[in-house]
Amino acid sequence: KVNGAVETCRGEDSWVMSKRFKNYFNFSHPLIADNFDPEQCAWAYGMNILDLQAWRRTNIKETYHYWLKKNLNSNLRLWRMGTLPPALIAFNGLVHPIDPSWHMLGLGYQPRTNLDSVKSAAVIHFNGRAKPWLDIAFHE
C-alpha cells in the first residue's frame, strides 16, 4: 500500500463518516460505472501517511492525469468538482486504513464535538464551514 488514510465510510457521524464512491462520482456515466464500485469506501484527503518508495513503484501520477483528461473530455461530468475524486481513483486499491484517531474529521460541521476525541487526535481537521477563526464558528 502507498497511502495510509482514515476511511470515511465507518463511523458514528453520518455527515462526515458515511462517504463512499457514490458520494463523489457520477455512476450514471458508463466510464465510471464500468470501472468503480459505488459502495467502495472513500478516505480522508486532508492527512495522509505516504510510503514514497512504494509510490515510486506505481503509476499514481499517470493514473491521476489520465482521469483528469477523461473528466475534461466528458465536459466535467465524471465527478463532483473537487480534488478528492481524482485522488480516490489514482490511489484506488493502494490505501491502508489507519485508525480514525490519527485524523479527526467533521469539525466545523457539527456543533457538539467530543473533547476527549479532540485531545487524543493526532490531527484535527476543520473541514466544515464553521471554522473557529470565522464569525460563523460554533461558540463552544
C-alpha positions in Angstrom: 0.0 0.0 0.0 1.1 3.6 -0.7 -1.2 5.7 1.3 -2.3 5.4 5.0 -5.5 7.3 5.5 -8.7 7.4 7.6 -11.6 5.8 5.8 -14.7 7.9 5.7 -17.3 5.2 5.5 -17.2 3.9 9.0 -18.2 5.9 12.0 -21.0 7.4 14.0 -21.1 10.8 12.3 -23.4 10.3 9.3 -22.4 13.7 7.7 -18.6 13.0 7.5 -18.2 9.3 8.1 -20.6 8.0 5.5 -18.8 8.7 2.3 -18.4 6.2 -0.4 -17.5 6.5 -4.1 -21.2 7.0 -4.9 -21.0 10.3 -3.0 -18.3 11.7 -5.3 -18.7 10.0 -8.7 -21.4 10.1 -11.4 -22.3 6.4 -11.7 -24.8 7.1 -14.5 -21.7 7.7 -16.7 -20.6 4.3 -18.2 -16.9 5.2 -17.8 -17.4 5.4 -14.0 -20.0 2.6 -13.7 -17.7 0.2 -15.6 -14.6 0.9 -13.6 -15.6 1.5 -10.0 -17.8 0.2 -7.2 -20.3 2.8 -5.9 -20.1 1.2 -2.4 -16.3 1.4 -2.2 -15.2 3.3 0.9 -13.7 6.8 0.4 -10.9 8.1 2.6 -10.0 11.5 4.1 -7.6 13.5 1.9 -6.6 16.1 4.4 -3.9 14.0 6.2 -2.1 11.1 4.7 0.8 8.9 5.6 2.7 8.1 2.3 5.2 5.4 1.6 7.3 7.3 -1.0 9.3 4.2 -2.0 6.0 2.3 -2.7 4.7 5.4 -4.6 7.7 5.4 -6.9 6.8 1.8 -7.9 3.3 2.8 -9.0 1.7 4.8 -11.8 -0.3 7.1 -9.5 0.7 10.3 -11.2 -0.1 8.9 -14.6 -3.5 7.5 -13.4 -4.4 10.8 -11.9 -3.6 12.7 -15.1 -5.3 10.1 -17.2 -8.6 10.5 -15.3 -8.3 14.3 -15.2 -8.2 14.3 -19.0 -11.1 11.8 -19.2 -13.1 14.2 -16.9 -12.2 17.2 -19.1 -13.2 15.3 -22.2 -16.6 14.4 -20.6 -17.3 18.1 -20.0 -16.6 17.6 -16.3 -19.4 15.0 -15.9 -17.5 12.1 -14.2 -17.4 13.5 -10.7 -18.4 16.4 -8.5 -15.8 19.2 -8.6 -13.0 19.0 -6.1 -9.6 17.5 -5.6 -10.6 14.3 -3.8 -12.3 12.3 -6.7 -9.3 12.1 -8.9 -7.2 11.1 -5.9 -9.7 8.4 -5.0 -9.2 7.0 -8.4 -5.4 7.3 -8.5 -4.9 5.7 -5.1 -7.7 3.1 -5.7 -6.5 -0.2 -4.1 -3.4 1.5 -2.6 -4.8 2.8 0.6 -4.1 1.3 4.0 -6.9 2.2 6.5 -5.5 3.9 9.7 -7.2 4.5 13.0 -9.6 7.5 13.0 -7.7 9.0 15.9 -5.0 9.9 13.5 -7.2 12.4 11.7 -10.3 13.7 13.4 -12.8 14.9 10.8 -16.0 16.8 10.9 -15.0 19.8 13.0 -17.0 22.7 11.7 -19.9 20.5 10.6 -21.5 19.6 14.0 -21.9 21.9 16.9 -21.1 19.3 19.6 -17.7 17.6 19.5 -16.4 15.1 21.9 -13.5 17.0 23.6 -11.8 13.7 24.6 -11.6 12.7 21.0 -10.2 16.1 20.1 -7.5 15.8 22.8 -6.5 12.3 21.7 -6.4 13.1 17.9 -3.1 13.4 16.2 -4.6 15.8 13.7 -7.8 17.8 14.0 -9.4 18.9 10.7 -11.8 21.7 10.5 -13.2 20.5 7.1 -16.6 22.1 7.8 -17.7 25.6 7.1 -17.8 26.7 10.8 -14.1 27.1 11.3 -13.1 28.5 14.7 -11.4 31.6 13.2 -14.5 32.6 11.3 -17.6 34.5 12.5 -19.8 31.5 11.7 -17.9 29.3 14.1 -19.7 27.3 16.8 -19.4 29.1 20.1 -18.5 26.1 22.3 
